[in-house]
Amino acid sequence: MTSGRLKQVNIVLLCAYFATCAYLWKRLPARLPFHFGASGRADYAPSTPVLWFAPPCVAVAVSALMYGLCSYAAANPQTWNTLRARELPDSGESAQTG
């Protein structure tokens, strides 16, 4: 798959994630238990929109961060600590055991 095609697939999957959350949100209760204490009773139940839409928002933020870092790395390879092809050892100069 090409890079452009992968970006399109990623955007479609993120949109599907949001659409599924929006569709299912109508069926959820007003508050969802999120944390349970030692007794087994819910001791933290945030409002449904906060809990339900936080994971898709985090997914979008992480995707944007990774896309930005990869774009920056491709545009500025000199800023990353990587070996260039001419700096790689020849196959005859493999690491010596000793």
C-alpha positions as CSV (number, residue, x, y, z in Angstrom):
1,M,0.0,0.0,0.0
2,T,1.2,3.5,-0.7
3,S,1.7,6.2,1.9
4,G,-1.3,8.2,0.6
5,R,-3.5,5.1,0.6
6,L,-2.5,4.4,4.2
7,K,-3.4,7.9,5.3
8,Q,-6.8,7.6,3.7
9,V,-7.4,4.2,5.4
10,N,-6.4,5.8,8.8
11,I,-8.8,8.7,8.3
12,V,-11.6,6.4,7.4
13,L,-11.0,4.3,10.5
14,L,-10.9,7.3,12.8
15,C,-14.1,8.6,11.3
16,A,-15.7,5.2,11.7
17,Y,-14.6,5.1,15.3
18,F,-16.3,8.5,16.0
19,A,-19.4,7.5,14.1
20,T,-19.8,4.3,16.0
21,C,-19.3,6.1,19.3
22,A,-21.9,8.7,18.3
23,Y,-24.4,6.0,17.2
24,L,-24.1,4.0,20.4
25,W,-24.1,7.0,22.7
26,K,-27.9,7.3,22.5
27,R,-28.2,3.8,24.1
28,L,-25.9,4.5,27.0
29,P,-26.9,5.5,30.5
30,A,-26.2,9.1,31.8
31,R,-23.2,7.9,33.8
32,L,-20.9,4.9,33.2
33,P,-19.0,3.3,36.1
34,F,-15.3,3.6,35.4
35,H,-13.6,2.6,38.6
36,F,-14.5,0.0,41.2
37,G,-13.3,-0.2,44.7
38,A,-12.2,-3.2,46.7
39,S,-15.8,-3.9,47.7
40,G,-16.8,-4.2,44.1
41,R,-19.0,-1.1,44.1
42,A,-18.4,1.7,41.6
43,D,-16.6,4.6,43.2
44,Y,-16.1,6.8,40.1
45,A,-18.7,7.3,37.4
46,P,-17.9,10.3,35.1
47,S,-20.5,11.6,32.7
48,T,-21.0,9.5,29.6
49,P,-19.7,12.1,27.0
50,V,-16.4,12.4,28.9
51,L,-15.8,8.7,29.2
52,W,-17.3,7.7,25.9
53,F,-15.6,10.2,23.6
54,A,-12.2,10.4,25.4
55,P,-10.7,7.3,23.6
56,P,-11.5,8.5,20.0
57,C,-10.1,11.9,20.9
58,V,-6.9,10.4,22.2
59,A,-6.7,8.2,19.0
60,V,-7.0,11.3,16.8
61,A,-4.3,13.1,18.9
62,V,-1.9,10.2,18.8
63,S,-2.4,9.8,15.0
64,A,-1.8,13.5,14.5
65,L,1.3,13.4,16.6
66,M,2.7,10.4,14.8
67,Y,1.9,11.9,11.4
68,G,3.5,15.2,12.3
69,L,6.7,13.5,13.7
70,C,7.0,11.2,10.6
71,S,6.5,14.2,8.3
72,Y,9.1,16.2,10.1
73,A,11.5,13.2,10.1
74,A,11.1,12.7,6.4
75,A,11.6,16.4,5.7
76,N,14.6,16.8,8.0
77,P,16.6,13.6,8.2
78,Q,19.7,15.4,9.5
79,T,17.9,15.9,12.8
80,W,17.6,12.2,13.6
81,N,20.5,10.1,14.9
82,T,20.5,7.5,12.1
83,L,23.3,6.1,10.0
84,R,23.6,7.0,6.4
85,A,24.2,4.2,3.8
86,R,27.8,5.3,3.3
87,E,28.5,5.1,7.0
88,L,27.4,1.5,7.4
89,P,30.2,-1.0,7.7
90,D,30.9,-3.3,4.8
91,S,29.9,-6.9,5.1
92,G,33.6,-7.8,5.5
93,E,33.9,-5.5,8.5
94,S,31.3,-7.2,10.7
95,A,31.6,-6.9,14.4
96,Q,34.6,-8.8,15.8
97,T,34.0,-11.3,18.6
98,G,36.4,-11.1,21.3
